[in-house]
Amino acid sequence: MKVKLGDETYGPDPDAQMVLCPTCGFEYVHPISVMVNRGGEITTVDADGTRMRSSAPSGRGVLVTVTYQCESGDRFRWEMQFHKGNTEMACHPVGFDDDSLPTIWRD
């Protein structure tokens, strides 16, 4: 489905890549949290809502982490660390939970 807002049309990108579970390869993955660490100011969005807190900086630059869970229960996170014009990206398995699937939001 494409959506038109003003002069812009938004919708599926034919060149988009599917996010796959790095543990089992399953294509049915759900975003369960997004966390932004901006110099120690941490904003988290998950199924419980949006929260802000203070903590130690993640290093120099901003750290953006998106955590996913596949429908088989594997959890993993994509981390994007920005510093001086460079962004490094890494994927890490973070466990397993077959009892819940706390998707941020779904319709």
N, CA, C and O atoms as a GROMACS GRO file, in nm:
protein
  428
    1MET      N    1   0.085  -0.116   0.000
    1MET     CA    2   0.000   0.000   0.000
    1MET      C    3   0.090   0.124   0.000
    1MET      O    4   0.185   0.132   0.077
    2LYS      N    5   0.059   0.217  -0.085
    2LYS     CA    6   0.132   0.344  -0.089
    2LYS      C    7   0.044   0.452  -0.029
    2LYS      O    8  -0.079   0.449  -0.042
    3VAL      N    9   0.108   0.549   0.037
    3VAL     CA   10   0.038   0.659   0.100
    3VAL      C   11   0.090   0.789   0.040
    3VAL      O   12   0.211   0.806   0.026
    4LYS      N   13   0.000   0.880   0.004
    4LYS     CA   14   0.042   1.010  -0.052
    4LYS      C   15   0.024   1.115   0.055
    4LYS      O   16  -0.086   1.134   0.108
    5LEU      N   17   0.134   1.186   0.088
    5LEU     CA   18   0.132   1.297   0.182
    5LEU      C   19   0.188   1.418   0.110
    5LEU      O   20   0.308   1.426   0.085
    6GLY      N   21   0.101   1.513   0.077
    6GLY     CA   22   0.146   1.629  -0.001
    6GLY      C   23   0.191   1.584  -0.138
    6GLY      O   24   0.117   1.515  -0.209
    7ASP      N   25   0.312   1.621  -0.176
    7ASP     CA   26   0.366   1.582  -0.306
    7ASP      C   27   0.446   1.453  -0.300
    7ASP      O   28   0.496   1.406  -0.403
    8GLU      N   29   0.460   1.394  -0.181
    8GLU     CA   30   0.543   1.275  -0.163
    8GLU      C   31   0.457   1.148  -0.156
    8GLU      O   32   0.348   1.150  -0.098
    9THR      N   33   0.505   1.041  -0.214
    9THR     CA   34   0.437   0.912  -0.206
    9THR      C   35   0.526   0.816  -0.127
    9THR      O   36   0.645   0.802  -0.156
   10TYR      N   37   0.468   0.752  -0.026
   10TYR     CA   38   0.541   0.660   0.059
   10TYR      C   39   0.483   0.520   0.042
   10TYR      O   40   0.362   0.505   0.028
   11GLY      N   41   0.567   0.421   0.044
   11GLY     CA   42   0.521   0.284   0.032
   11GLY      C   43   0.638   0.190   0.022
   11GLY      O   44   0.752   0.232   0.040
   12PRO      N   45   0.611   0.063  -0.006
   12PRO     CA   46   0.719  -0.035  -0.014
   12PRO      C   47   0.823   0.004  -0.120
   12PRO      O   48   0.789   0.046  -0.230
   13ASP      N   49   0.948  -0.011  -0.084
   13ASP     CA   50   1.059   0.017  -0.174
   13ASP      C   51   1.095  -0.113  -0.244
   13ASP      O   52   1.127  -0.211  -0.177
   14PRO      N   53   1.091  -0.118  -0.377
   14PRO     CA   54   1.122  -0.243  -0.446
   14PRO      C   55   1.266  -0.290  -0.423
   14PRO      O   56   1.297  -0.407  -0.447
   15ASP      N   57   1.355  -0.200  -0.378
   15ASP     CA   58   1.493  -0.237  -0.352
   15ASP      C   59   1.520  -0.267  -0.204
   15ASP      O   60   1.634  -0.294  -0.167
   16ALA      N   61   1.416  -0.263  -0.121
   16ALA     CA   62   1.434  -0.287   0.023
   16ALA      C   63   1.478  -0.430   0.050
   16ALA      O   64   1.444  -0.522  -0.023
   17GLN      N   65   1.554  -0.445   0.157
   17GLN     CA   66   1.603  -0.576   0.199
   17GLN      C   67   1.522  -0.625   0.319
   17GLN      O   68   1.487  -0.545   0.406
   18MET      N   69   1.491  -0.752   0.326
   18MET     CA   70   1.417  -0.812   0.436
   18MET      C   71   1.510  -0.833   0.555
   18MET      O   72   1.623  -0.878   0.537
   19VAL      N   73   1.463  -0.802   0.675
   19VAL     CA   74   1.539  -0.832   0.796
   19VAL      C   75   1.515  -0.979   0.830
   19VAL      O   76   1.400  -1.020   0.846
   20LEU      N   77   1.621  -1.056   0.841
   20LEU     CA   78   1.612  -1.199   0.875
   20LEU      C   79   1.676  -1.223   1.010
   20LEU      O   80   1.770  -1.153   1.048
   21CYS      N   81   1.626  -1.321   1.084
   21CYS     CA   82   1.687  -1.358   1.211
   21CYS      C   83   1.826  -1.414   1.184
   21CYS      O   84   1.840  -1.507   1.105
   22PRO      N   85   1.930  -1.358   1.248
   22PRO     CA   86   2.066  -1.407   1.224
   22PRO      C   87   2.092  -1.545   1.285
   22PRO      O   88   2.190  -1.610   1.249
   23THR      N   89   2.005  -1.589   1.376
   23THR     CA   90   2.024  -1.719   1.441
   23THR      C   91   1.963  -1.832   1.359
   23THR      O   92   2.028  -1.934   1.336
   24CYS      N   93   1.836  -1.814   1.315
   24CYS     CA   94   1.767  -1.923   1.246
   24CYS      C   95   1.730  -1.891   1.102
   24CYS      O   96   1.687  -1.980   1.029
   25GLY      N   97   1.746  -1.765   1.060
   25GLY     CA   98   1.715  -1.727   0.923
   25GLY      C   99   1.568  -1.698   0.897
   25GLY      O  100   1.531  -1.669   0.784
   26PHE      N  101   1.484  -1.705   1.000
   26PHE     CA  102   1.341  -1.683   0.984
   26PHE      C  103   1.316  -1.540   0.940
   26PHE      O  104   1.383  -1.448   0.986
   27GLU      N  105   1.218  -1.520   0.850
   27GLU     CA  106   1.191  -1.386   0.799
   27GLU      C  107   1.083  -1.312   0.877
   27GLU      O  108   1.061  -1.193   0.853
   28TYR      N  109   1.016  -1.378   0.970
   28TYR     CA  110   0.910  -1.313   1.047
   28TYR      C  111   0.969  -1.261   1.178
   28TYR      O  112   0.971  -1.330   1.280
   29VAL      N  113   1.018  -1.137   1.172
   29VAL     CA  114   1.080  -1.073   1.288
   29VAL      C  115   1.002  -0.948   1.325
   29VAL      O  116   0.949  -0.879   1.238
   30HIS      N  117   0.994  -0.919   1.454
   30HIS     CA  118   0.917  -0.807   1.506
   30HIS      C  119   1.010  -0.712   1.581
   30HIS      O  120   1.093  -0.757   1.660
   31PRO      N  121   0.998  -0.581   1.558
   31PRO     CA  122   1.076  -0.485   1.638
   31PRO      C  123   1.017  -0.478   1.778
   31PRO      O  124   0.898  -0.452   1.795
   32ILE      N  125   1.101  -0.503   1.879
   32ILE     CA  126   1.049  -0.500   2.017
   32ILE      C  127   1.101  -0.381   2.097
   32ILE      O  128   1.044  -0.348   2.201
   33SER      N  129   1.208  -0.315   2.052
   33SER     CA  130   1.249  -0.191   2.118
   33SER      C  131   1.346  -0.113   2.029
   33SER      O  132   1.418  -0.168   1.947
   34VAL      N  133   1.343   0.019   2.051
   34VAL     CA  134   1.439   0.110   1.988
   34VAL      C  135   1.497   0.193   2.102
   34VAL      O  136   1.423   0.249   2.182
   35MET      N  137   1.630   0.201   2.107
   35MET     CA  138   1.696   0.277   2.212
   35MET      C  139   1.796   0.371   2.146
   35MET      O  140   1.872   0.330   2.058
   36VAL      N  141   1.795   0.497   2.190
   36VAL     CA  142   1.891   0.596   2.141
   36VAL      C  143   1.967   0.649   2.261
   36VAL      O  144   1.908   0.704   2.354
   37ASN      N  145   2.100   0.633   2.260
   37ASN     CA  146   2.187   0.687   2.364
   37ASN      C  147   2.259   0.806   2.303
   37ASN      O  148   2.350   0.790   2.222
   38ARG      N  149   2.217   0.923   2.344
   38ARG     CA  150   2.272   1.048   2.291
   38ARG      C  151   2.356   1.112   2.401
   38ARG      O  152   2.310   1.203   2.471
   39GLY      N  153   2.477   1.064   2.415
   39GLY     CA  154   2.568   1.120   2.516
   39GLY      C  155   2.522   1.098   2.658
   39GLY      O  156   2.548   1.181   2.745
   40GLY      N  157   2.456   0.987   2.684
   40GLY     CA  158   2.409   0.957   2.818
   40GLY      C  159   2.262   0.986   2.841
   40GLY      O  160   2.206   0.946   2.942
   41GLU      N  161   2.198   1.057   2.747
   41GLU     CA  162   2.054   1.077   2.750
   41GLU      C  163   1.992   0.963   2.671
   41GLU      O  164   2.006   0.958   2.548
   42ILE      N  165   1.925   0.871   2.739
   42ILE     CA  166   1.874   0.751   2.674
   42ILE      C  167   1.723   0.759   2.659
   42ILE      O  168   1.651   0.781   2.756
   43THR      N  169   1.677   0.740   2.536
   43THR     CA  170   1.534   0.732   2.507
   43THR      C  171   1.506   0.591   2.456
   43THR      O  172   1.573   0.542   2.365
   44THR      N  173   1.406   0.526   2.516
   44THR     CA  174   1.368   0.391   2.477
   44THR      C  175   1.221   0.389   2.438
   44THR      O  176   1.138   0.447   2.508
   45VAL      N  177   1.190   0.323   2.328
   45VAL     CA  178   1.052   0.302   2.284
   45VAL      C  179   1.031   0.152   2.275
   45VAL      O  180   1.106   0.083   2.207
   46ASP      N  181   0.927   0.102   2.344
   46ASP     CA  182   0.893  -0.040   2.336
   46ASP      C  183   0.743  -0.056   2.357
   46ASP      O  184   0.670   0.044   2.351
   47ALA      N  185   0.695  -0.176   2.380
   47ALA     CA  186   0.551  -0.201   2.393
   47ALA      C  187   0.491  -0.128   2.512
   47ALA      O  188   0.370  -0.106   2.516
   48ASP      N  189   0.573  -0.091   2.609
   48ASP     CA  190   0.523  -0.018   2.727
   48ASP      C  191   0.519   0.132   2.706
   48ASP      O  192   0.467   0.204   2.793
   49GLY      N  193   0.570   0.183   2.595
   49GLY     CA  194   0.568   0.326   2.568
   49GLY      C  195   0.706   0.382   2.549
   49GLY      O  196   0.799   0.312   2.508
   50THR      N  197   0.720   0.511   2.580
   50THR     CA  198   0.846   0.583   2.564
   50THR      C  199   0.897   0.628   2.700
   50THR      O  200   0.822   0.683   2.780
   51ARG      N  201   1.026   0.603   2.724
   51ARG     CA  202   1.088   0.641   2.851
   51ARG      C  203   1.220   0.712   2.824
   51ARG      O  204   1.287   0.686   2.724
   52MET      N  205   1.255   0.802   2.914
   52MET     CA  206   1.385   0.869   2.907
   52MET      C  207   1.455   0.852   3.040
   52MET      O  208   1.392   0.852   3.145
   53ARG      N  209   1.588   0.838   3.034
   53ARG     CA  210   1.669   0.826   3.156
   53ARG      C  211   1.810   0.873   3.124
   53ARG      O  212   1.846   0.893   3.008
   54SER      N  213   1.889   0.889   3.229
   54SER     CA  214   2.029   0.926   3.212
   54SER      C  215   2.117   0.808   3.246
   54SER      O  216   2.084   0.727   3.333
   55SER      N  217   2.230   0.798   3.176
   55SER     CA  218   2.326   0.690   3.200
   55SER      C  219   2.460   0.737   3.146
   55SER      O  220   2.476   0.851   3.104
   56ALA      N  221   2.556   0.647   3.150
   56ALA     CA  222   2.688   0.680   3.094
   56ALA      C  223   2.678   0.688   2.942
   56ALA      O  224   2.600   0.614   2.881
   57PRO      N  225   2.755   0.777   2.880
   57PRO     CA  226   2.758   0.781   2.734
   57PRO      C  227   2.804   0.646   2.677
   57PRO      O  228   2.876   0.571   2.743
   58SER      N  229   2.763   0.617   2.555
   58SER     CA  230   2.797   0.490   2.490
   58SER      C  231   2.931   0.499   2.418
   58SER      O  232   2.968   0.407   2.345
   59GLY      N  233   3.002   0.603   2.438
   59GLY     CA  234   3.124   0.630   2.362
   59GLY      C  235   3.104   0.768   2.301
   59GLY      O  236   3.020   0.846   2.349
   60ARG      N  237   3.177   0.800   2.199
   60ARG     CA  238   3.161   0.931   2.135
   60ARG      C  239   3.060   0.916   2.023
   60ARG      O  240   3.068   0.823   1.943
   61GLY      N  241   2.965   1.007   2.016
   61GLY     CA  242   2.862   1.000   1.914
   61GLY      C  243   2.739   0.926   1.965
   61GLY      O  244   2.736   0.879   2.079
   62VAL      N  245   2.640   0.918   1.881
   62VAL     CA  246   2.512   0.858   1.920
   62VAL      C  247   2.513   0.707   1.891
   62VAL      O  248   2.573   0.661   1.793
   63LEU      N  249   2.446   0.631   1.978
   63LEU     CA  250   2.427   0.487   1.958
   63LEU      C  251   2.278   0.463   1.942
   63LEU      O  252   2.199   0.500   2.029
   64VAL      N  253   2.239   0.400   1.831
   64VAL     CA  254   2.100   0.364   1.806
   64VAL      C  255   2.093   0.212   1.802
   64VAL      O  256   2.166   0.148   1.726
   65THR      N  257   2.005   0.154   1.885
   65THR     CA  258   1.991   0.009   1.893
   65THR      C  259   1.846  -0.029   1.865
   65THR      O  260   1.755   0.024   1.928
   66VAL      N  261   1.825  -0.120   1.771
   66VAL     CA  262   1.692  -0.173   1.742
   66VAL      C  263   1.696  -0.322   1.777
   66VAL      O  264   1.774  -0.398   1.719
   67THR      N  265   1.610  -0.363   1.870
   67THR     CA  266   1.604  -0.503   1.912
   67THR      C  267   1.483  -0.569   1.847
   67THR      O  268   1.374  -0.513   1.844
   68TYR      N  269   1.505  -0.690   1.794
   68TYR     CA  270   1.402  -0.766   1.727
   68TYR      C  271   1.384  -0.902   1.795
   68TYR      O  272   1.473  -0.949   1.866
   69GLN      N  273   1.268  -0.963   1.773
   69GLN     CA  274   1.247  -1.102   1.811
   69GLN      C  275   1.177  -1.172   1.695
   69GLN      O  276   1.077  -1.122   1.644
   70CYS      N  277   1.230  -1.288   1.655
   70CYS     CA  278   1.164  -1.362   1.548
   70CYS      C  279   1.051  -1.445   1.609
   70CYS      O  280   1.048  -1.467   1.730
   71GLU      N  281   0.961  -1.491   1.526
   71GLU     CA  282   0.847  -1.568   1.575
   71GLU      C  283   0.886  -1.705   1.628
   71GLU      O  284   0.802  -1.776   1.684
   72SER      N  285   1.013  -1.744   1.612
   72SER     CA  286   1.063  -1.867   1.673
   72SER      C  287   1.116  -1.841   1.814
   72SER      O  288   1.144  -1.936   1.888
   73GLY      N  289   1.131  -1.713   1.852
   73GLY     CA  290   1.174  -1.677   1.987
   73GLY      C  291   1.313  -1.619   1.998
   73GLY      O  292   1.350  -1.570   2.104
   74ASP      N  293   1.392  -1.623   1.890
   74ASP     CA  294   1.528  -1.567   1.896
   74ASP      C  295   1.522  -1.416   1.903
   74ASP      O  296   1.445  -1.352   1.832
   75ARG      N  297   1.606  -1.358   1.989
   75ARG     CA  298   1.617  -1.212   1.999
   75ARG      C  299   1.754  -1.168   1.950
   75ARG      O  300   1.855  -1.236   1.974
   76PHE      N  301   1.757  -1.055   1.881
   76PHE     CA  302   1.883  -0.999   1.832
   76PHE      C  303   1.868  -0.848   1.821
   76PHE      O  304   1.757  -0.796   1.817
   77ARG      N  305   1.982  -0.780   1.818
   77ARG     CA  306   1.977  -0.635   1.807
   77ARG      C  307   2.074  -0.585   1.700
   77ARG      O  308   2.184  -0.640   1.683
   78TRP      N  309   2.031  -0.482   1.631
   78TRP     CA  310   2.116  -0.409   1.538
   78TRP      C  311   2.162  -0.283   1.610
   78TRP      O  312   2.080  -0.208   1.664
   79GLU      N  313   2.293  -0.260   1.612
   79GLU     CA  314   2.350  -0.140   1.674
   79GLU      C  315   2.415  -0.056   1.567
   79GLU      O  316   2.491  -0.105   1.483
   80MET      N  317   2.385   0.074   1.571
   80MET     CA  318   2.446   0.170   1.481
   80MET      C  319   2.514   0.275   1.566
   80MET      O  320   2.447   0.353   1.635
   81GLN      N  321   2.647   0.279   1.562
   81GLN     CA  322   2.726   0.373   1.640
   81GLN      C  323   2.782   0.478   1.546
   81GLN      O  324   2.855   0.446   1.452
   82PHE      N  325   2.747   0.604   1.572
   82PHE     CA  326   2.791   0.714   1.488
   82PHE      C  327   2.901   0.792   1.558
   82PHE      O  328   2.891   0.820   1.678
   83HIS      N  329   3.007   0.828   1.484
   83HIS     CA  330   3.114   0.913   1.538
   83HIS      C  331   3.189   0.977   1.422
   83HIS      O  332   3.237   0.908   1.332
   84LYS      N  333   3.199   1.110   1.425
   84LYS     CA  334   3.276   1.188   1.327
   84LYS      C  335   3.244   1.154   1.182
   84LYS      O  336   3.334   1.137   1.100
   85GLY      N  337   3.116   1.144   1.150
   85GLY     CA  338   3.076   1.119   1.012
   85GLY      C  339   3.073   0.974   0.971
   85GLY      O  340   3.029   0.942   0.861
   86ASN      N  341   3.120   0.885   1.057
   86ASN     CA  342   3.118   0.741   1.027
   86ASN      C  343   3.013   0.672   1.112
   86ASN      O  344   2.994   0.706   1.228
   87THR      N  345   2.944   0.575   1.053
   87THR     CA  346   2.848   0.494   1.127
   87THR      C  347   2.887   0.348   1.110
   87THR      O  348   2.891   0.296   0.999
   88GLU      N  349   2.915   0.284   1.223
   88GLU     CA  350   2.943   0.140   1.223
   88GLU      C  351   2.815   0.068   1.260
   88GLU      O  352   2.739   0.114   1.345
   89MET      N  353   2.791  -0.046   1.196
   89MET     CA  354   2.669  -0.121   1.220
   89MET      C  355   2.706  -0.265   1.252
   89MET      O  356   2.791  -0.325   1.186
   90ALA      N  357   2.641  -0.322   1.354
   90ALA     CA  358   2.669  -0.460   1.394
   90ALA      C  359   2.540  -0.525   1.442
   90ALA      O  360   2.450  -0.458   1.492
   91CYS      N  361   2.533  -0.656   1.425
   91CYS     CA  362   2.417  -0.734   1.469
   91CYS      C  363   2.464  -0.833   1.575
   91CYS      O  364   2.566  -0.900   1.558
   92HIS      N  365   2.387  -0.843   1.687
   92HIS     CA  366   2.424  -0.930   1.797
   92HIS      C  367   2.304  -1.014   1.843
   92HIS      O  368   2.198  -0.958   1.870
   93PRO      N  369   2.318  -1.147   1.854
   93PRO     CA  370   2.214  -1.226   1.918
   93PRO      C  371   2.207  -1.188   2.066
   93PRO      O  372   2.311  -1.164   2.127
   94VAL      N  373   2.087  -1.183   2.126
   94VAL     CA  374   2.075  -1.142   2.266
   94VAL      C  375   1.988  -1.237   2.348
   94VAL      O  376   1.946  -1.200   2.458
   95GLY      N  377   1.960  -1.356   2.298
   95GLY     CA  378   1.885  -1.450   2.380
   95GLY      C  379   1.765  -1.510   2.310
   95GLY      O  380   1.752  -1.505   2.188
   96PHE      N  381   1.678  -1.566   2.391
   96PHE     CA  382   1.563  -1.640   2.340
   96PHE      C  383   1.446  -1.621   2.435
   96PHE      O  384   1.464  -1.622   2.557
   97ASP      N  385   1.327  -1.603   2.381
   97ASP     CA  386   1.205  -1.593   2.462
   97ASP      C  387   1.089  -1.643   2.378
   97ASP      O  388   1.043  -1.574   2.287
   98ASP      N  389   1.042  -1.764   2.407
   98ASP     CA  390   0.929  -1.816   2.329
   98ASP      C  391   0.795  -1.794   2.399
   98ASP      O  392   0.692  -1.841   2.352
   99ASP      N  393   0.796  -1.721   2.513
   99ASP     CA  394   0.673  -1.698   2.587
   99ASP      C  395   0.604  -1.567   2.551
   99ASP      O  396   0.484  -1.552   2.576
  100SER      N  397   0.677  -1.473   2.493
  100SER     CA  398   0.616  -1.343   2.462
  100SER      C  399   0.671  -1.290   2.331
  100SER      O  400   0.778  -1.330   2.285
  101LEU      N  401   0.596  -1.200   2.273
  101LEU     CA  402   0.640  -1.131   2.152
  101LEU      C  403   0.593  -0.986   2.164
  101LEU      O  404   0.493  -0.947   2.104
  102PRO      N  405   0.668  -0.906   2.243
  102PRO     CA  406   0.625  -0.769   2.277
  102PRO      C  407   0.655  -0.667   2.167
  102PRO      O  408   0.736  -0.576   2.186
  103THR      N  409   0.589  -0.682   2.051
  103THR     CA  410   0.608  -0.591   1.940
  103THR      C  411   0.577  -0.447   1.985
  103THR      O  412   0.482  -0.423   2.059
  104ILE      N  413   0.659  -0.352   1.941
  104ILE     CA  414   0.641  -0.211   1.980
  104ILE      C  415   0.497  -0.169   1.956
  104ILE      O  416   0.432  -0.116   2.046
  105TRP      N  417   0.446  -0.191   1.837
  105TRP     CA  418   0.307  -0.157   1.804
  105TRP      C  419   0.270  -0.233   1.678
  105TRP      O  420   0.354  -0.251   1.590
  106ARG      N  421   0.149  -0.275   1.670
  106ARG     CA  422   0.102  -0.339   1.548
  106ARG      C  423  -0.044  -0.307   1.530
  106ARG      O  424  -0.117  -0.284   1.627
  107ASP      N  425  -0.088  -0.305   1.404
  107ASP     CA  426  -0.229  -0.278   1.378
  107ASP      C  427  -0.302  -0.405   1.343
  107ASP      O  428  -0.423  -0.402   1.318
   0.00000   0.00000   0.00000
